[in-house]
Amino acid sequence: MSNPLTRPGDDWLARIREAVEGLRYGTVQIVVHDGRIVQIDRTERFRYDAKTEKRRKAASASPPDASS
């Protein structure tokens, strides 16, 4: 049973939902003090595979366009 004094309100649920939306890799951490939510931390990670990294390096190593 949830205590109405410590149950998160719609505003906190919306904030949590917002922190999770669009997150592909990472964490959402909810900090609670005395039974109340006081903070939401979002840490986003970016993952790169070997093919993407090779293409990025090849693109940055290519000489600039001489037509400008």
Rosetta constraint file for C-alpha pairs under 8 A:
AtomPair CA 2 CA 6 HARMONIC 7.45 0.50
AtomPair CA 2 CA 7 HARMONIC 6.16 0.50
AtomPair CA 3 CA 7 HARMONIC 5.87 0.50
AtomPair CA 6 CA 35 HARMONIC 5.70 0.50
AtomPair CA 6 CA 36 HARMONIC 5.59 0.50
AtomPair CA 7 CA 36 HARMONIC 7.79 0.50
AtomPair CA 8 CA 12 HARMONIC 5.88 0.50
AtomPair CA 8 CA 13 HARMONIC 6.73 0.50
AtomPair CA 8 CA 36 HARMONIC 7.56 0.50
AtomPair CA 8 CA 37 HARMONIC 7.17 0.50
AtomPair CA 9 CA 13 HARMONIC 6.44 0.50
AtomPair CA 10 CA 14 HARMONIC 6.02 0.50
AtomPair CA 11 CA 15 HARMONIC 6.27 0.50
AtomPair CA 12 CA 16 HARMONIC 6.15 0.50
AtomPair CA 12 CA 37 HARMONIC 7.85 0.50
AtomPair CA 13 CA 17 HARMONIC 6.09 0.50
AtomPair CA 14 CA 18 HARMONIC 6.06 0.50
AtomPair CA 15 CA 19 HARMONIC 6.21 0.50
AtomPair CA 16 CA 20 HARMONIC 6.37 0.50
AtomPair CA 16 CA 28 HARMONIC 7.96 0.50
AtomPair CA 16 CA 40 HARMONIC 7.22 0.50
AtomPair CA 17 CA 21 HARMONIC 6.11 0.50
AtomPair CA 19 CA 23 HARMONIC 7.61 0.50
AtomPair CA 19 CA 28 HARMONIC 6.75 0.50
AtomPair CA 19 CA 40 HARMONIC 7.94 0.50
AtomPair CA 19 CA 42 HARMONIC 6.30 0.50
AtomPair CA 20 CA 28 HARMONIC 6.73 0.50
AtomPair CA 23 CA 44 HARMONIC 6.76 0.50
AtomPair CA 24 CA 44 HARMONIC 7.79 0.50
AtomPair CA 24 CA 45 HARMONIC 7.89 0.50
AtomPair CA 25 CA 44 HARMONIC 6.03 0.50
AtomPair CA 25 CA 45 HARMONIC 5.21 0.50
AtomPair CA 25 CA 46 HARMONIC 6.67 0.50
AtomPair CA 25 CA 47 HARMONIC 7.74 0.50
AtomPair CA 26 CA 42 HARMONIC 7.50 0.50
AtomPair CA 26 CA 43 HARMONIC 5.42 0.50
AtomPair CA 26 CA 44 HARMONIC 4.41 0.50
AtomPair CA 26 CA 45 HARMONIC 5.04 0.50
AtomPair CA 27 CA 41 HARMONIC 7.98 0.50
AtomPair CA 27 CA 42 HARMONIC 5.84 0.50
AtomPair CA 27 CA 43 HARMONIC 5.26 0.50
AtomPair CA 27 CA 44 HARMONIC 6.60 0.50
AtomPair CA 28 CA 40 HARMONIC 6.94 0.50
AtomPair CA 28 CA 41 HARMONIC 5.66 0.50
AtomPair CA 28 CA 42 HARMONIC 4.57 0.50
AtomPair CA 28 CA 43 HARMONIC 6.50 0.50
AtomPair CA 29 CA 40 HARMONIC 5.69 0.50
AtomPair CA 29 CA 41 HARMONIC 5.03 0.50
AtomPair CA 29 CA 42 HARMONIC 6.43 0.50
AtomPair CA 30 CA 37 HARMONIC 6.85 0.50
AtomPair CA 30 CA 38 HARMONIC 7.86 0.50
AtomPair CA 30 CA 39 HARMONIC 6.00 0.50
AtomPair CA 30 CA 40 HARMONIC 4.69 0.50
AtomPair CA 30 CA 41 HARMONIC 6.52 0.50
AtomPair CA 31 CA 37 HARMONIC 5.85 0.50
AtomPair CA 31 CA 38 HARMONIC 5.84 0.50
AtomPair CA 31 CA 39 HARMONIC 5.01 0.50
AtomPair CA 31 CA 40 HARMONIC 6.17 0.50
AtomPair CA 31 CA 41 HARMONIC 7.93 0.50
AtomPair CA 32 CA 36 HARMONIC 5.22 0.50
AtomPair CA 32 CA 37 HARMONIC 4.44 0.50
AtomPair CA 32 CA 38 HARMONIC 5.69 0.50
AtomPair CA 32 CA 39 HARMONIC 7.17 0.50
AtomPair CA 33 CA 37 HARMONIC 6.51 0.50
AtomPair CA 33 CA 38 HARMONIC 6.54 0.50
AtomPair CA 48 CA 52 HARMONIC 6.26 0.50
AtomPair CA 48 CA 53 HARMONIC 6.53 0.50
AtomPair CA 49 CA 53 HARMONIC 6.36 0.50
AtomPair CA 50 CA 54 HARMONIC 6.18 0.50
AtomPair CA 51 CA 55 HARMONIC 6.29 0.50
AtomPair CA 52 CA 56 HARMONIC 6.17 0.50
AtomPair CA 53 CA 57 HARMONIC 6.18 0.50
AtomPair CA 54 CA 58 HARMONIC 6.06 0.50
AtomPair CA 55 CA 59 HARMONIC 6.06 0.50
AtomPair CA 56 CA 60 HARMONIC 6.29 0.50
AtomPair CA 57 CA 61 HARMONIC 6.11 0.50
AtomPair CA 58 CA 62 HARMONIC 6.27 0.50
